[in-house]
Amino acid sequence: MTESTHRTTARILDILELVAEHPTGITLADIARRLEIPKSSLHPLVTTLSARKYLNYNHREEQYYAGESLFVYGNKFINNVDILEQIRSVLLSVNQKTNETLYFGVLSDLDVLYLVKMDLFSQFRVISNPGNKLPAYSTGYGKALLSQFSKEQMEQFYPAGTLKPVTGKTIKTVAELNGQLAEIRRTGFSYENGESTDGIQCVATAIDVDGAILAGMSIAVPEFRYTQEREALFKTLLLDAKAQIRKIISEHRNHWIYSGELV
């Protein structure tokens, strides 16, 4: 992974990310303390970001919030060529047939970035929402996305050999993860059993276009409703949805901007 070496640019991005993580607001003093930036250096940055509406400063509360420019340009990203809207329609059909929650997302560094959540007909609502990130090794479709990498690459990505737990059931070692990835490459399906959310099981698959894995999707189900019979149904529906989504992405391949790369 590479990191930016331009100090001012990195600071601006750090500020935006920190403020976005605090929807109830954050003070200048807290930003300075958390990012270890002197107030004298921080003030002109937040003033410019506020003037350009990337931040919103509430004078009465003396706190900064995410600004409307982030919303405007974020929605331009989300609505690009309407690809995600078409994908939502595919997921809605599966959601209606299963009454279970579907997720669609991509790899962002070593995390999964949730792009679409479909739970309109779900009987049970799962917590993760679009824009959220979780370690890829802890989620069903995250493992499907990681399956494109070799054993050696995975060992390079996680040189310590151990994985930080999200729940008590999260995979603990890279060796165990590599074992699962080999099986995913063989079968085309991946699974999660309470590894990112207690009480939730998932079956998932990756979506490849022209030989490149670009995205993944999963069906998330409460443990008490997950059976082998339903798993077989989920897999059939996922394969059908996969073919439809692959076609959507392929038709707009030049405009697909969502997948990041690990370098």
Backbone as CSV, one residue per row, in Angstrom:
resi,resn,N_x,N_y,N_z,CA_x,CA_y,CA_z,C_x,C_y,C_z
1,MET,0.833,-1.176,0.000,0.000,0.000,0.000,0.881,1.245,0.000
2,THR,0.467,2.269,-0.715,1.239,3.489,-0.771,0.534,4.578,0.022
3,GLU,1.288,5.514,0.544,0.729,6.621,1.293,1.176,7.925,0.657
4,SER,0.302,8.920,0.714,0.647,10.232,0.183,1.760,10.834,1.015
5,THR,2.692,11.506,0.339,3.787,12.154,1.045,3.628,13.675,1.038
6,HIS,2.543,14.178,0.404,2.307,15.613,0.383,1.574,15.994,1.662
7,ARG,2.264,16.712,2.537,1.784,16.914,3.900,0.448,17.655,3.961
8,THR,0.338,18.779,3.231,-0.889,19.577,3.291,-2.078,18.806,2.746
9,THR,-1.876,18.118,1.619,-2.955,17.334,1.029,-3.401,16.240,1.990
10,ALA,-2.438,15.568,2.600,-2.763,14.503,3.546,-3.540,15.060,4.742
11,ARG,-3.153,16.240,5.201,-3.847,16.840,6.338,-5.302,17.171,5.983
12,ILE,-5.514,17.703,4.792,-6.873,18.040,4.365,-7.749,16.789,4.331
13,LEU,-7.214,15.717,3.772,-7.967,14.475,3.705,-8.214,13.905,5.098
14,ASP,-7.206,14.004,5.974,-7.372,13.537,7.355,-8.487,14.312,8.057
15,ILE,-8.548,15.609,7.825,-9.586,16.447,8.436,-10.968,16.015,7.968
16,LEU,-11.129,15.851,6.654,-12.433,15.456,6.100,-12.874,14.101,6.635
17,GLU,-11.936,13.163,6.688,-12.275,11.815,7.170,-12.652,11.844,8.640
18,LEU,-11.930,12.636,9.431,-12.211,12.711,10.862,-13.573,13.349,11.112
19,VAL,-13.852,14.448,10.443,-15.143,15.123,10.632,-16.289,14.220,10.191
20,ALA,-16.091,13.491,9.088,-17.135,12.586,8.598,-17.443,11.480,9.602
21,GLU,-16.453,11.122,10.421,-16.643,10.084,11.440,-17.346,10.613,12.684
22,HIS,-17.618,11.929,12.709,-18.269,12.538,13.873,-19.508,13.312,13.415
23,PRO,-20.590,12.593,13.106,-21.801,13.259,12.610,-22.430,14.220,13.605
24,THR,-22.093,14.078,14.901,-22.645,14.998,15.903,-21.753,16.220,16.101
25,GLY,-20.691,16.332,15.292,-19.839,17.508,15.348,-18.544,17.284,16.101
26,ILE,-17.549,18.100,15.786,-16.251,18.009,16.443,-15.621,19.397,16.472
27,THR,-14.975,19.757,17.560,-14.404,21.087,17.721,-13.031,21.179,17.062
28,LEU,-12.596,22.412,16.859,-11.265,22.646,16.312,-10.199,22.051,17.219
29,ALA,-10.395,22.220,18.528,-9.417,21.697,19.488,-9.307,20.174,19.380
30,ASP,-10.458,19.502,19.217,-10.436,18.045,19.114,-9.787,17.588,17.807
31,ILE,-10.043,18.314,16.721,-9.394,17.983,15.445,-7.886,18.118,15.583
32,ALA,-7.461,19.238,16.176,-6.028,19.484,16.354,-5.392,18.402,17.218
33,ARG,-6.079,18.019,18.278,-5.528,17.010,19.190,-5.462,15.640,18.530
34,ARG,-6.536,15.238,17.862,-6.596,13.899,17.271,-5.624,13.755,16.100
35,LEU,-5.454,14.815,15.325,-4.588,14.742,14.145,-3.184,15.265,14.415
36,GLU,-2.986,15.776,15.630,-1.679,16.307,16.032,-1.208,17.401,15.066
37,ILE,-2.140,18.331,14.813,-1.846,19.482,13.952,-1.946,20.743,14.807
38,PRO,-0.951,21.611,14.805,-1.051,22.866,15.559,-2.257,23.680,15.094
39,LYS,-2.944,24.327,16.019,-4.130,25.104,15.656,-3.801,26.186,14.634
40,SER,-2.600,26.750,14.730,-2.205,27.808,13.792,-2.127,27.290,12.365
41,SER,-1.769,26.014,12.221,-1.720,25.403,10.888,-3.085,24.867,10.470
42,LEU,-3.870,24.430,11.454,-5.169,23.823,11.170,-6.214,24.849,10.767
43,HIS,-6.196,26.007,11.415,-7.264,26.989,11.218,-7.441,27.407,9.755
44,PRO,-6.372,27.761,9.016,-6.590,28.151,7.615,-7.126,27.009,6.751
45,LEU,-6.801,25.759,7.103,-7.301,24.619,6.330,-8.802,24.463,6.513
46,VAL,-9.269,24.479,7.774,-10.699,24.298,8.013,-11.488,25.512,7.537
47,THR,-10.865,26.700,7.570,-11.539,27.900,7.074,-11.783,27.799,5.573
48,THR,-10.774,27.333,4.838,-10.920,27.158,3.383,-11.937,26.066,3.069
49,LEU,-11.866,24.956,3.785,-12.818,23.866,3.562,-14.240,24.316,3.873
50,SER,-14.402,25.161,4.873,-15.730,25.681,5.204,-16.224,26.634,4.125
51,ALA,-15.317,27.476,3.612,-15.702,28.412,2.551,-16.142,27.686,1.291
52,ARG,-15.520,26.533,1.033,-15.878,25.731,-0.147,-16.993,24.736,0.157
53,LYS,-17.547,24.801,1.372,-18.683,23.994,1.816,-18.380,22.503,1.941
54,TYR,-17.106,22.164,2.090,-16.771,20.778,2.395,-16.940,20.524,3.885
55,LEU,-16.869,21.591,4.661,-17.173,21.538,6.084,-18.244,22.572,6.384
56,ASN,-19.003,22.320,7.429,-19.991,23.283,7.901,-19.653,23.615,9.349
57,TYR,-19.434,24.912,9.617,-19.066,25.332,10.965,-20.267,25.950,11.654
58,ASN,-20.641,25.376,12.802,-21.725,25.913,13.604,-21.128,26.843,14.653
59,HIS,-21.344,28.162,14.470,-20.706,29.146,15.345,-21.221,29.048,16.777
60,ARG,-22.496,28.742,16.941,-23.062,28.670,18.286,-22.452,27.503,19.065
61,GLU,-22.326,26.349,18.411,-21.777,25.171,19.077,-20.258,25.102,18.984
62,GLU,-19.672,25.912,18.083,-18.236,25.900,17.818,-17.759,24.507,17.411
63,GLN,-18.542,23.894,16.518,-18.208,22.558,16.042,-18.296,22.495,14.514
64,TYR,-17.503,21.575,13.963,-17.491,21.350,12.521,-18.270,20.083,12.174
65,TYR,-18.963,20.167,11.049,-19.733,19.045,10.525,-19.369,18.848,9.056
66,ALA,-19.707,17.675,8.511,-19.535,17.454,7.071,-20.409,18.452,6.321
67,GLY,-19.845,19.015,5.243,-20.548,20.053,4.500,-21.283,19.536,3.280
68,GLU,-22.067,20.426,2.666,-22.918,20.016,1.551,-22.124,19.622,0.307
69,SER,-20.916,20.129,0.141,-20.125,19.746,-1.033,-19.781,18.266,-1.009
70,LEU,-19.554,17.722,0.196,-19.288,16.289,0.304,-20.508,15.496,-0.151
71,PHE,-21.694,15.980,0.206,-22.933,15.326,-0.216,-23.099,15.413,-1.729
72,VAL,-22.884,16.603,-2.283,-23.080,16.817,-3.720,-22.144,15.941,-4.536
73,TYR,-20.851,15.993,-4.219,-19.890,15.233,-5.022,-19.921,13.753,-4.691
74,GLY,-20.300,13.422,-3.464,-20.478,12.018,-3.128,-21.606,11.393,-3.930
75,ASN,-22.683,12.153,-4.118,-23.798,11.634,-4.901,-23.479,11.547,-6.385
76,LYS,-22.604,12.409,-6.875,-22.154,12.272,-8.263,-21.415,10.948,-8.433
77,PHE,-20.649,10.581,-7.423,-19.943,9.293,-7.439,-20.947,8.147,-7.417
78,ILE,-21.907,8.212,-6.496,-22.869,7.129,-6.333,-23.744,6.973,-7.575
79,ASN,-24.105,8.077,-8.199,-25.040,8.021,-9.327,-24.364,7.914,-10.679
80,ASN,-23.079,7.649,-10.684,-22.335,7.558,-11.929,-22.979,6.582,-12.908
81,VAL,-23.431,7.119,-14.062,-24.030,6.355,-15.153,-25.201,5.478,-14.663
82,ASP,-25.675,5.754,-13.463,-26.816,5.022,-12.939,-26.539,3.529,-12.777
83,ILE,-25.260,3.153,-12.739,-24.920,1.736,-12.628,-25.484,1.145,-11.344
84,LEU,-25.284,1.824,-10.230,-25.729,1.271,-8.963,-27.248,1.175,-8.888
85,GLU,-27.941,2.085,-9.566,-29.401,2.006,-9.561,-29.877,0.745,-10.279
86,GLN,-29.207,0.406,-11.371,-29.548,-0.830,-12.073,-29.220,-2.051,-11.220
87,ILE,-28.107,-1.987,-10.504,-27.729,-3.094,-9.631,-28.728,-3.216,-8.481
88,ARG,-29.190,-2.087,-7.974,-30.203,-2.121,-6.910,-31.450,-2.879,-7.360
89,SER,-31.837,-2.687,-8.615,-33.031,-3.369,-9.126,-32.843,-4.882,-9.117
90,VAL,-31.635,-5.337,-9.458,-31.347,-6.773,-9.440,-31.421,-7.300,-8.012
91,LEU,-30.807,-6.566,-7.080,-30.805,-7.001,-5.687,-32.205,-6.962,-5.081
92,LEU,-33.010,-5.990,-5.514,-34.382,-5.892,-5.012,-35.176,-7.140,-5.361
93,SER,-34.969,-7.663,-6.567,-35.670,-8.868,-6.981,-35.325,-10.048,-6.079
94,VAL,-34.050,-10.191,-5.741,-33.613,-11.273,-4.853,-34.145,-11.044,-3.441
95,ASN,-34.104,-9.810,-2.992,-34.619,-9.452,-1.669,-36.100,-9.815,-1.545
96,GLN,-36.849,-9.561,-2.607,-38.286,-9.855,-2.594,-38.546,-11.363,-2.550
97,LYS,-37.672,-12.139,-3.182,-37.852,-13.595,-3.221,-37.407,-14.283,-1.934
98,THR,-36.495,-13.652,-1.207,-35.927,-14.300,-0.017,-36.347,-13.671,1.302
99,ASN,-36.780,-12.403,1.256,-37.060,-11.626,2.472,-35.823,-11.480,3.349
100,GLU,-34.636,-11.557,2.712,-33.373,-11.395,3.430,-32.587,-10.223,2.842
101,THR,-31.659,-9.698,3.610,-30.888,-8.518,3.223,-29.756,-8.879,2.270
102,LEU,-29.592,-8.055,1.231,-28.492,-8.243,0.286,-27.530,-7.073,0.367
103,TYR,-26.245,-7.406,0.176,-25.201,-6.391,0.139,-24.413,-6.504,-1.158
104,PHE,-23.974,-5.361,-1.650,-23.117,-5.300,-2.832,-22.025,-4.295,-2.535
105,GLY,-20.770,-4.668,-2.840,-19.687,-3.740,-2.557,-18.396,-4.131,-3.235
106,VAL,-17.358,-3.388,-2.917,-16.065,-3.567,-3.561,-14.967,-3.588,-2.505
107,LEU,-13.777,-3.932,-2.958,-12.605,-3.923,-2.086,-12.010,-2.524,-2.059
108,SER,-11.767,-2.023,-0.865,-11.131,-0.723,-0.682,-9.931,-0.946,0.223
109,ASP,-8.737,-0.981,-0.376,-7.554,-1.461,0.316,-7.868,-2.876,0.811
110,LEU,-7.783,-3.131,2.096,-8.079,-4.473,2.602,-9.422,-4.525,3.334
111,ASP,-10.262,-3.525,3.083,-11.606,-3.494,3.643,-12.625,-3.702,2.530
112,VAL,-13.840,-4.052,2.933,-14.939,-4.004,1.983,-15.647,-2.667,2.157
113,LEU,-16.008,-2.058,1.044,-16.768,-0.817,1.040,-18.175,-1.148,0.571
114,TYR,-19.142,-0.962,1.434,-20.527,-1.260,1.087,-21.082,-0.169,0.174
115,LEU,-21.526,-0.558,-1.015,-22.100,0.391,-1.966,-23.621,0.334,-1.993
116,VAL,-24.174,-0.863,-1.853,-25.635,-1.024,-1.906,-26.079,-1.969,-0.802
117,LYS,-27.132,-1.590,-0.116,-27.813,-2.476,0.830,-29.264,-2.561,0.395
118,MET,-29.791,-3.768,0.240,-31.177,-3.925,-0.164,-31.926,-4.737,0.885
119,ASP,-32.826,-4.085,1.610,-33.572,-4.777,2.666,-35.029,-4.339,2.710
120,LEU,-35.547,-3.880,1.575,-36.917,-3.383,1.538,-37.920,-4.436,2.005
121,PHE,-37.688,-5.702,1.612,-38.602,-6.783,1.977,-38.046,-7.671,3.098
122,SER,-37.000,-7.214,3.749,-36.358,-8.041,4.771,-37.189,-8.089,6.047
123,GLN,-37.212,-9.261,6.661,-37.910,-9.437,7.932,-37.022,-9.058,9.109
124,PHE,-35.725,-8.930,8.843,-34.756,-8.633,9.901,-33.722,-7.681,9.326
125,ARG,-33.516,-6.553,9.956,-32.605,-5.534,9.455,-31.205,-5.737,10.028
126,VAL,-30.212,-5.735,9.116,-28.814,-5.876,9.506,-28.198,-4.482,9.569
127,ILE,-27.190,-4.317,10.421,-26.708,-2.975,10.758,-25.940,-2.284,9.632
128,SER,-25.041,-2.968,8.949,-24.133,-2.312,8.008,-24.885,-1.562,6.914
129,ASN,-24.430,-0.365,6.593,-25.075,0.477,5.598,-24.089,0.924,4.535
130,PRO,-24.581,1.402,3.363,-23.681,1.912,2.324,-22.741,2.970,2.881
131,GLY,-21.486,2.877,2.478,-20.455,3.780,2.983,-19.660,3.196,4.124
132,ASN,-20.209,2.179,4.776,-19.481,1.517,5.864,-18.340,0.670,5.311
133,LYS,-17.357,0.456,6.164,-16.242,-0.417,5.816,-16.020,-1.427,6.937
134,LEU,-15.610,-2.631,6.547,-15.221,-3.666,7.494,-14.030,-4.416,6.919
135,PRO,-13.201,-5.019,7.770,-12.099,-5.829,7.236,-12.648,-6.911,6.309
136,ALA,-12.063,-7.030,5.126,-12.580,-7.970,4.131,-12.613,-9.400,4.648
137,TYR,-11.616,-9.770,5.478,-11.551,-11.152,5.957,-12.694,-11.508,6.900
138,SER,-13.450,-10.497,7.375,-14.510,-10.755,8.350,-15.890,-10.880,7.723
139,THR,-15.998,-10.663,6.406,-17.305,-10.687,5.756,-17.356,-11.726,4.651
140,GLY,-18.566,-12.155,4.322,-18.740,-13.157,3.283,-18.233,-12.706,1.936
141,TYR,-18.739,-11.573,1.450,-18.299,-11.164,0.122,-16.896,-10.577,0.138
142,GLY,-16.428,-10.156,1.314,-15.040,-9.706,1.416,-14.075,-10.845,1.141
143,LYS,-14.385,-12.022,1.682,-13.548,-13.201,1.412,-13.589,-13.553,-0.075
144,ALA,-14.772,-13.419,-0.688,-14.879,-13.696,-2.114,-13.971,-12.761,-2.917
145,LEU,-13.900,-11.520,-2.502,-13.030,-10.552,-3.179,-11.556,-10.874,-2.944
146,LEU,-11.227,-11.306,-1.736,-9.831,-11.647,-1.423,-9.371,-12.911,-2.148
147,SER,-10.307,-13.714,-2.620,-9.937,-14.977,-3.264,-9.170,-14.784,-4.563
148,GLN,-9.135,-13.572,-5.080,-8.376,-13.308,-6.308,-6.870,-13.255,-6.048
149,PHE,-6.481,-13.195,-4.770,-5.074,-13.060,-4.429,-4.473,-14.395,-3.998
150,SER,-3.203,-14.570,-4.292,-2.516,-15.817,-3.964,-2.186,-15.890,-2.476
151,LYS,-1.800,-17.087,-2.060,-1.386,-17.316,-0.673,-0.241,-16.380,-0.303
152,GLU,0.715,-16.222,-1.214,1.871,-15.362,-0.951,1.456,-13.898,-0.829
153,GLN,0.523,-13.471,-1.671,0.059,-12.089,-1.588,-0.651,-11.824,-0.272
154,MET,-1.464,-12.773,0.165,-2.171,-12.605,1.428,-1.189,-12.501,2.592
155,GLU,-0.128,-13.260,2.542,0.885,-13.203,3.597,1.613,-11.863,3.584
156,GLN,1.734,-11.266,2.403,2.330,-9.930,2.309,1.371,-8.867,2.841
157,PHE,0.075,-9.037,2.559,-0.916,-8.070,3.033,-1.023,-8.074,4.552
158,TYR,-0.885,-9.263,5.152,-1.011,-9.416,6.605,0.274,-10.062,7.143
159,PRO,1.372,-9.331,7.161,2.670,-9.929,7.512,2.741,-10.486,8.932
160,ALA,1.902,-10.008,9.836,1.940,-10.507,11.221,1.391,-11.923,11.313
161,GLY,0.609,-12.319,10.312,0.048,-13.668,10.327,-1.216,-13.813,11.143
162,THR,-1.564,-12.767,11.902,-2.788,-12.788,12.699,-3.727,-11.694,12.212
163,LEU,-5.017,-11.854,12.522,-6.039,-10.925,12.059,-6.789,-10.334,13.240
164,LYS,-7.034,-9.050,13.188,-7.726,-8.365,14.278,-9.192,-8.803,14.306
165,PRO,-9.695,-9.260,15.451,-11.074,-9.741,15.511,-12.096,-8.611,15.446
166,VAL,-13.208,-8.883,14.770,-14.349,-7.973,14.760,-15.398,-8.492,15.743
167,THR,-15.586,-9.816,15.758,-16.421,-10.488,16.757,-15.627,-11.675,17.296
168,GLY,-16.229,-12.402,18.191,-15.554,-13.570,18.747,-15.365,-14.698,17.756
169,LYS,-16.068,-14.623,16.626,-15.993,-15.685,15.628,-15.133,-15.328,14.420
170,THR,-14.536,-14.143,14.424,-13.719,-13.722,13.291,-12.515,-14.647,13.113
171,ILE,-12.181,-14.941,11.856,-10.986,-15.730,11.553,-9.782,-15.101,12.254
172,LYS,-8.926,-15.943,12.832,-7.831,-15.428,13.652,-6.482,-15.375,12.934
173,THR,-6.294,-16.221,11.921,-4.971,-16.282,11.289,-5.072,-16.227,9.767
174,VAL,-3.982,-15.792,9.154,-3.904,-15.747,7.693,-3.904,-17.162,7.133
175,ALA,-3.323,-18.098,7.848,-3.307,-19.488,7.393,-4.730,-20.034,7.269
176,GLU,-5.565,-19.751,8.273,-6.965,-20.186,8.224,-7.693,-19.493,7.085
177,LEU,-7.421,-18.209,6.906,-8.043,-17.452,5.820,-7.655,-18.026,4.467
178,ASN,-6.379,-18.333,4.289,-5.931,-18.896,3.010,-6.598,-20.235,2.722
179,GLY,-6.856,-21.004,3.761,-7.568,-22.259,3.576,-8.969,-22.030,3.033
180,GLN,-9.648,-21.020,3.581,-10.989,-20.702,3.100,-10.951,-20.142,1.678
181,LEU,-9.962,-19.321,1.382,-9.869,-18.726,0.056,-9.665,-19.785,-1.027
182,ALA,-8.903,-20.822,-0.702,-8.693,-21.909,-1.664,-10.015,-22.594,-1.974
183,GLU,-10.835,-22.793,-0.951,-12.149,-23.425,-1.152,-13.083,-22.500,-1.929
184,ILE,-12.988,-21.196,-1.687,-13.807,-20.228,-2.424,-13.456,-20.248,-3.906
185,ARG,-12.165,-20.332,-4.201,-11.747,-20.391,-5.608,-12.269,-21.669,-6.265
186,ARG,-12.389,-22.733,-5.486,-12.859,-24.011,-6.038,-14.364,-24.009,-6.284
187,THR,-15.123,-23.444,-5.346,-16.586,-23.537,-5.423,-17.272,-22.292,-5.978
188,GLY,-16.614,-21.135,-5.851,-17.233,-19.898,-6.302,-18.097,-19.225,-5.248
189,PHE,-18.183,-19.808,-4.057,-19.001,-19.229,-2.991,-18.178,-19.061,-1.712
190,SER,-18.530,-18.040,-0.953,-17.876,-17.803,0.338,-18.954,-17.651,1.405
191,TYR,-18.512,-17.740,2.669,-19.470,-17.762,3.771,-18.969,-16.918,4.938
192,GLU,-19.933,-16.495,5.728,-19.620,-15.825,6.991,-20.547,-16.391,8.048
193,ASN,-20.007,-16.635,9.212,-20.797,-17.159,10.321,-20.556,-16.304,11.559
194,GLY,-21.242,-15.175,11.608,-21.117,-14.294,12.764,-19.771,-13.635,12.902
195,GLU,-18.998,-13.539,11.827,-17.629,-13.033,11.915,-17.525,-11.515,11.880
196,SER,-18.550,-10.854,11.340,-18.565,-9.392,11.385,-19.754,-8.869,12.170
197,THR,-20.814,-9.680,12.244,-22.009,-9.307,13.007,-22.521,-10.542,13.735
198,ASP,-22.611,-10.459,15.037,-23.084,-11.601,15.816,-24.476,-12.024,15.372
199,GLY,-24.664,-13.337,15.211,-25.974,-13.867,14.896,-26.356,-13.844,13.431
200,ILE,-25.445,-13.409,12.572,-25.740,-13.308,11.145,-24.843,-14.242,10.344
201,GLN,-25.445,-15.008,9.450,-24.705,-15.832,8.504,-24.900,-15.279,7.098
202,CYS,-23.884,-15.470,6.269,-23.947,-14.980,4.891,-23.456,-16.038,3.915
203,VAL,-24.019,-16.000,2.729,-23.453,-16.721,1.596,-23.202,-15.662,0.534
204,ALA,-22.053,-15.747,-0.138,-21.647,-14.655,-1.003,-20.897,-15.172,-2.219
205,THR,-20.720,-14.285,-3.181,-19.944,-14.615,-4.371,-19.316,-13.349,-4.927
206,ALA,-18.236,-13.522,-5.668,-17.571,-12.400,-6.323,-18.153,-12.218,-7.719
207,ILE,-18.033,-11.003,-8.242,-18.514,-10.699,-9.590,-17.315,-10.311,-10.444
208,ASP,-17.044,-11.128,-11.443,-15.903,-10.888,-12.319,-16.393,-10.416,-13.685
209,VAL,-15.622,-9.518,-14.268,-15.908,-9.003,-15.607,-14.606,-9.038,-16.398
210,ASP,-14.634,-9.728,-17.526,-13.443,-9.856,-18.381,-12.238,-10.373,-17.589
211,GLY,-12.488,-11.310,-16.704,-11.403,-11.944,-15.965,-10.942,-11.215,-14.730
212,ALA,-11.528,-10.054,-14.445,-11.126,-9.280,-13.268,-12.264,-9.252,-12.250
213,ILE,-11.954,-9.562,-10.992,-12.959,-9.484,-9.935,-13.125,-8.024,-9.532
214,LEU,-14.327,-7.492,-9.760,-14.575,-6.078,-9.527,-15.437,-5.816,-8.301
215,ALA,-16.292,-6.768,-7.940,-17.233,-6.516,-6.859,-17.669,-7.841,-6.255
216,GLY,-18.461,-7.749,-5.207,-19.002,-8.940,-4.571,-20.369,-8.645,-4.008
217,MET,-21.141,-9.703,-3.745,-22.456,-9.519,-3.138,-22.743,-10.685,-2.212
218,SER,-23.630,-10.440,-1.254,-23.951,-11.464,-0.271,-25.410,-11.371,0.132
219,ILE,-25.906,-12.480,0.655,-27.211,-12.516,1.298,-26.961,-12.762,2.781
220,ALA,-27.432,-11.840,3.610,-27.224,-11.916,5.053,-28.493,-12.412,5.725
221,VAL,-28.353,-13.437,6.568,-29.505,-14.133,7.132,-29.299,-14.366,8.636
222,PRO,-30.302,-14.104,9.464,-30.180,-14.474,10.885,-29.943,-15.976,11.015
223,GLU,-29.114,-16.359,11.953,-28.748,-17.762,12.120,-29.956,-18.686,12.216
224,PHE,-31.007,-18.244,12.911,-32.157,-19.130,13.139,-32.970,-19.369,11.869
225,ARG,-32.702,-18.577,10.801,-33.437,-18.797,9.550,-32.550,-19.396,8.466
226,TYR,-31.328,-19.715,8.804,-30.384,-20.224,7.812,-30.410,-21.750,7.830
227,THR,-30.811,-22.337,6.714,-30.845,-23.792,6.585,-30.119,-24.206,5.318
228,GLN,-29.799,-25.477,5.191,-29.140,-25.974,3.989,-30.032,-25.822,2.768
229,GLU,-31.342,-26.026,2.966,-32.281,-25.870,1.854,-32.314,-24.418,1.365
230,ARG,-32.337,-23.495,2.303,-32.350,-22.082,1.922,-31.012,-21.677,1.318
231,GLU,-29.923,-22.230,1.825,-28.614,-21.931,1.253,-28.570,-22.300,-0.226
232,ALA,-29.138,-23.444,-0.573,-29.171,-23.867,-1.977,-29.959,-22.863,-2.823
233,LEU,-31.073,-22.371,-2.277,-31.852,-21.355,-2.984,-31.049,-20.074,-3.134
234,PHE,-30.392,-19.660,-2.059,-29.591,-18.428,-2.098,-28.520,-18.509,-3.190
235,LYS,-27.859,-19.653,-3.293,-26.798,-19.809,-4.284,-27.345,-19.695,-5.706
236,THR,-28.504,-20.299,-5.951,-29.128,-20.215,-7.276,-29.462,-18.768,-7.616
237,LEU,-30.029,-18.057,-6.651,-30.397,-16.662,-6.874,-29.166,-15.774,-7.034
238,LEU,-28.120,-16.059,-6.273,-26.889,-15.276,-6.398,-26.252,-15.457,-7.774
239,LEU,-26.247,-16.668,-8.278,-25.669,-16.906,-9.599,-26.439,-16.182,-10.683
240,ASP,-27.753,-16.173,-10.570,-28.573,-15.455,-11.546,-28.323,-13.956,-11.451
241,ALA,-28.280,-13.431,-10.222,-28.009,-11.999,-10.032,-26.615,-11.642,-10.508
242,LYS,-25.665,-12.545,-10.281,-24.287,-12.326,-10.723,-24.225,-12.127,-12.238
243,ALA,-24.933,-12.965,-12.979,-24.939,-12.854,-14.441,-25.538,-11.521,-14.876
244,GLN,-26.599,-11.092,-14.204,-27.237,-9.825,-14.551,-26.326,-8.635,-14.243
245,ILE,-25.703,-8.667,-13.072,-24.839,-7.552,-12.675,-23.582,-7.515,-13.529
246,ARG,-23.039,-8.666,-13.858,-21.880,-8.721,-14.740,-22.202,-8.031,-16.072
247,LYS,-23.398,-8.272,-16.588,-23.825,-7.653,-17.854,-23.946,-6.137,-17.703
248,ILE,-24.513,-5.693,-16.575,-24.658,-4.253,-16.332,-23.291,-3.571,-16.293
249,ILE,-22.368,-4.150,-15.533,-21.037,-3.554,-15.417,-20.318,-3.601,-16.757
250,SER,-20.424,-4.723,-17.442,-19.751,-4.872,-18.733,-20.216,-3.822,-19.733
251,GLU,-21.509,-3.518,-19.725,-22.048,-2.527,-20.659,-21.580,-1.118,-20.339
252,HIS,-21.177,-0.894,-19.085,-20.705,0.433,-18.661,-19.266,0.355,-18.155
253,ARG,-18.502,-0.569,-18.700,-17.164,-0.856,-18.170,-16.278,0.378,-18.117
254,ASN,-16.365,1.236,-19.110,-15.499,2.418,-19.146,-15.868,3.435,-18.067
255,HIS,-17.038,3.264,-17.485,-17.488,4.205,-16.466,-17.477,3.597,-15.066
256,TRP,-16.984,2.362,-14.949,-16.939,1.730,-13.642,-15.798,2.329,-12.831
257,ILE,-16.126,3.032,-11.759,-15.118,3.784,-11.013,-14.986,3.310,-9.570
258,TYR,-15.658,2.226,-9.216,-15.790,1.886,-7.802,-14.687,0.996,-7.246
259,SER,-14.092,0.151,-8.054,-13.122,-0.806,-7.530,-11.763,-0.165,-7.362
260,GLY,-11.197,-0.336,-6.159,-9.830,0.124,-5.924,-8.849,-0.974,-6.230
261,GLU,-7.573,-0.653,-6.167,-6.527,-1.647,-6.404,-5.606,-1.717,-5.198
262,LEU,-5.111,-2.894,-4.916,-4.096,-3.069,-3.892,-2.739,-2.971,-4.548
263,VAL,-1.893,-2.111,-4.037,-0.574,-1.927,-4.634,0.514,-2.116,-3.585
